[in-house]
């Protein structure tokens, strides 16, 4: 199949950027979307032109690195990652518009590559267990209700790709943060620091410049791992309890409670 592409090209973070037309020729239906871009890049490099820069790593739908907005949809028309989107989802002669994730907190580095390190900083602010848990316990040493373990495992499936942010009209990171907060809040090992964790992670999310949630559920619809907006409700409850018990929700850079 032959396709017409409109690809966002931007030399660097300071460049204005814009859409550039390319032809993708002799594309096989079984190719992945990224393989299609590889074919276009080979032709560009053969002509001595700068190839299209885009993020990728595992190409197995695991890491979430392949962050593209395809025809206005994060990761494309199917609820999957860009690397797992295959060209059989398109028709011969289709026009495909390819853009980077759009969010103030995800600045463009080059072409389709964005800086999503804001997610890393949110995790570093409290998305972990710092208390000593000792050696690995026997499987039945700490019984966990199945409903709690199922919810924790489902939240842990978040791959930190940022599709939720790209899909939200406010560029909110609530689905991502709520999955990380809920994952540990459901488990005994994470409950020790649950109040500190949610306060610090929400504060960091706001500091990074993400927008507010307006309950359109676009994040859930775009998530390749089907993370539910129910986790946002869970995080809001965690946050409310933490604020009521701690009084002041602020924390200083060393991690001690604000007064």
N, C-alpha and C positions, 0 to 999 in steps of 0.2 A: 504494500500500500504506500501511497505518497501523501504526505501531510504538509500543511502550511503551519509553521510555528511563529508565534510572536513571543520573544524571550526578553525578559528584563536584563539589560546590560548596564553595569555600573562599575567603573574602574576602581573606585575606592569609596570609603565612607563619606568623603567630601564631595564626590562627583554627583551631579544632578541625576544622571541615569535616564533611561528610557527604553521603550520596547523596540526591538529590532526584528525584522522579518527574516526567517530562514526556511528552507525547504528540507524536509526529511524524506528521502527517496528510498524506495525498495525496503521498506520496513516490514518485518515479518510479524504476524499476529501474536506469535508466542514470545516475542521479545518483551522484557520488562520495560517500564517507562524510562528507567535509567539507562538501559542498554540502547534505547532509541536515541537518547542524548549522546551516548558514547559514539554512535554511528555519525551523528551530526558533527561532533567534535573532531572525529578522524578526518572528515572532509574539510573542516575549517583549518586544521593543522596542515593538511596536505596543500592548502592554498596559502600557507604562511600566515594565517590569521589566528588571533588569540582565541583559544577554546572557551566554551561557556563554563564558568566555575560553578560547581554545585557540591553540596555536602553528601557524602555517602560513607558507609563503613561495612556493616555485615551483609547488607543486601538480602537479608533473610526475614525482615519484618520484626527484628528483635530489638535493635538499638534505638530506632527513631531518629537517626541522624538525617535521613533523606527528607528534609523539610522543604516541600515545594507547594505553592498554591497553583493548582491546575484548573483552568477555566473557572476561577473564582472559588474553588473548593480546596481546603487544606488536604494535601495528599491525593486529590483527585475525586472523581465521581463515586468511587466505592469507599466503604468504610474500612480502609486498610492503609498501610504505609505506601509511600510513592514507589519504593522498590518492588512491592508486591502487586502493583497495578500493571496489568499487561495490556499490550496494544490491541488485543482483541476487544477491548472495551471501547474502541474508536472505529470509525468508518473511513474508508479510503476517501481522501479529499477533505477531511475534517480540518477545521481551524482550531489550533490549541494554543491558548495563552498561558505562559509559564512565568510565574512571579515568585519572589521571596516572601516569607512570612512577614506580614506588616504589623509592627507594633513598636511603640516608642522604646520599650525595654529590649527589643531585638534589633539593634541597629544593623544595617547592611554593611558587610565587610567588602564583598565584591560580587557582582552579578546576583546569583541566587543564594549566596552564602550569608547567613546572618549570625550575629554574636548572641548566643543564648546562654551565656554564662550567668545571667541573672538567676536562672533556675539553680545553678550550682551554689550560688551565694545564699539562696533561700534554704537549701538543704544544709549548708554549713552553719547556718544560724541556729539550727535546732532539730533538724530532721534525722536524728540518730539516737542511739541509746548509749549514754556515757557511763552509766553505773556499772560496777563490776558484776557480771552475771556468772562468774566462775566457769568451770569446764562445761562441756556439752552434757546436758542432763539426759537421762534415759527418756525414751519417747513418752512414757506414761507418768513421769515424775511430776509434771505440772499439767494437770488436766485443764483443757480449754474447751468451753462449750462449742459445739460444731458450728452454731450460727456465727459466733465470734470469729472462729478460725476461717470460715468461708468468707466473711466480710473482709478480714485482714488480707487474705490471699488475693481477693478480687482487687482491693485497693493497691496491693503491691505489684499488680500487673502494669501499672502506669510506667511507660518507658521514657517519660520526660521529653517527648518530641516537640511539644509546644503547639500542636494542632488546635487545642482548646483555646489558646490565646489568639491564634490566627483566625479562628472562626467567630470569636466574640466581637461584637460591634464596639465594645469598650476595651478590648484587649485585656480582659480579666484573666488572672492566673488562678482563680478560685478552685477550678476542678483539679488542677495539678497539686496545689497546696493542700487541699482537703484530702486528696488520696494519700499523700505522704503523712499528714497528721493522723488520719484515721487508721492507716495501716498499723502504726505503733500504739495508738490509743486502745485498740481492740485486744492487744496482747499484754499479758502480765508484765513482761520485761519492759514494756514501754510506758506503763501506767505511772511509774514512779515519777517521771518527768513530764507528764502529759500537760500540766498547766503551763510550765515554763516553755515547753515546746511550742504550743499553739500561739502563745503571746509573742514569742520571738519570731516565729515564721510569718505570722500575719503582719507584724511590724516591718519585717524585711521586705515582704511582698509589696507593701505600700511604698516603702522607701525606694524600691527599684522602679516605680512608676507605672505599675500595672493598674488597669482600670477597675471599676467596681462591677460586681455581678448584678445583672438586671433580670435574671431568670428567664432568658429566652430559650435555654436548653440547646443552643447551637453548639456548645462545647461537647455535650454528650453525643450529639449527632455526628460530630466530626472525629471523635476519639477512636483511633484504630484498635484500642483494647476495650472498648465498651465500658469505660469507667462511668458510673452512674452519678447523676447530680444529687443522689441521696447522701453522698459523702460531703457535699457542701453543707447540707442541713446538719450532718454530724459535726462538722468542724464549727459551725455557728454555735451549736450547743456547747461544745468543748470551750470555745472562746468565751461565751457568756458566763459559764461557771468559773472559768479562770479569772475573769475580771472581777466577779463578785467576791471571790475568795481572796484575791490579792489586792483589791482596792485600786491601785495604780497599775495599768497594764504595761508601763514602760520599763525597759531594761537597759542598763548601760552596756558599753562595749565589752566589759569583762564578764557580763552575764549575771550580775547581781540585780536584785529587784530594785526598781526605782521607788523613790519615796516622795 
